C-alpha cells in the first residue's frame, strides 16, 4: 500500500494528463460551436462530463468512493 505522498507522486501526472484531455475536448466543442454558430442538438454528453467534474470536486475524505459515483453517473446516460 502506498503512502498518501507516494500515491500523489505516482499518479499525479497521469491524472493531470487526463484532466487536460477533458479540458481540450471541451475547448474543441466550444470552438466548433463558435465556428458553426449552433450547439449540438443533444448536449447530454457534455453536461454529463461537467456533472462528473462537479462530483469529483465535492468529497474530500477517504470513503468518498469517487470511482463508484462516476460509474453510477455514467451508467445513467449510456
C-alpha positions as CSV (number, residue, x, y, z in Angstrom):
1,X,0.0,0.0,0.0
2,X,1.4,3.4,-1.0
3,X,1.6,6.3,1.4
4,X,-0.5,9.4,0.7
5,X,2.5,11.3,-0.6
6,X,3.7,8.4,-2.7
7,X,0.2,8.0,-4.1
8,X,0.2,11.6,-5.2
9,X,3.7,11.4,-6.6
10,X,2.9,8.2,-8.5
11,X,-0.4,9.2,-10.1
12,X,-0.4,13.0,-10.3
13,X,1.0,13.3,-13.9
14,X,-1.4,10.7,-15.3
15,X,-4.4,12.3,-13.6
16,X,-3.3,15.8,-14.8
17,X,-3.0,14.5,-18.4
18,X,-6.5,13.0,-18.2
19,X,-7.9,16.3,-17.0
20,X,-6.1,18.2,-19.7
21,X,-7.7,15.8,-22.3
22,X,-11.2,16.6,-20.9
23,X,-10.4,20.3,-21.0
24,X,-9.1,20.1,-24.6
25,X,-12.2,18.2,-25.7
26,X,-14.5,20.8,-24.1
27,X,-12.4,23.6,-25.8
28,X,-12.8,21.8,-29.2
29,X,-16.5,21.6,-28.7
30,X,-16.7,25.3,-27.8
31,X,-14.6,26.2,-30.9
32,X,-17.0,24.0,-33.1
33,X,-20.0,25.9,-31.6
34,X,-18.4,29.2,-32.4
35,X,-17.5,28.1,-35.9
36,X,-20.9,26.6,-36.7
37,X,-23.0,29.1,-34.8
38,X,-25.0,26.4,-33.0
39,X,-24.7,23.9,-30.2
40,X,-25.2,20.2,-30.6
41,X,-28.7,19.0,-30.8
42,X,-28.1,16.7,-27.8
43,X,-25.6,18.1,-25.3
44,X,-26.2,15.4,-22.7
45,X,-22.7,14.0,-23.1
46,X,-21.2,17.5,-22.5
47,X,-23.4,18.0,-19.5
48,X,-22.5,14.6,-18.2
49,X,-18.8,15.4,-18.2
50,X,-19.4,18.7,-16.5
51,X,-21.6,17.0,-13.9
52,X,-18.9,14.3,-13.4
53,X,-16.3,17.0,-12.7
54,X,-18.6,18.5,-10.1
55,X,-18.9,15.1,-8.5
56,X,-15.2,14.8,-8.3
57,X,-14.7,18.2,-6.7
58,X,-17.2,17.6,-3.9
59,X,-16.0,14.9,-1.5
60,X,-12.7,15.2,0.3
61,X,-12.4,12.1,2.5
62,X,-11.2,8.5,2.1
63,X,-14.6,7.0,1.8
64,X,-15.8,9.2,-1.0
65,X,-16.0,6.3,-3.5
66,X,-15.5,8.7,-6.4
67,X,-14.9,6.0,-8.9
68,X,-18.1,4.2,-7.9
69,X,-20.0,7.5,-8.1
70,X,-18.7,8.2,-11.6
71,X,-19.6,4.7,-12.7
72,X,-23.2,5.1,-11.5
73,X,-23.3,8.6,-13.0
74,X,-22.1,7.4,-16.5
75,X,-24.4,4.4,-16.4
76,X,-27.4,6.7,-16.2
77,X,-26.6,8.3,-19.5
78,X,-25.2,5.4,-21.6
